[in-house]
Amino acid sequence: MNIILAWVLHYLVARLREPSTWTALSAIGILYGLPSGTVDAVAQIVGGVLALAGVLMPERGHKAPVEDAPPARTVGGGDGA
């Protein structure tokens, strides 16, 4: 289930990054009677949220950092003898 949700989220974020998506959403909003200022404000808010999501999402193929592990213990006390 998590894989499907992650794929859908990735797909939606990818579509929202495209200028043509914003053009289409703006046109639909204006056709349904939203003032152009409202459409612009919504676009700026969503753009800011997506920018924040871009900062928080890891790069493709990049794993999240792992917490620092404690130093490994050596056999025999670690005095090198």
Secondary structure as GFF3:
##gff-version 3
##sequence-region A 1 81
A	DSSP	alpha_helix	2	16	.	.	.	ID=ss1
A	DSSP	alpha_helix	19	31	.	.	.	ID=ss2
A	DSSP	alpha_helix	36	56	.	.	.	ID=ss3
###
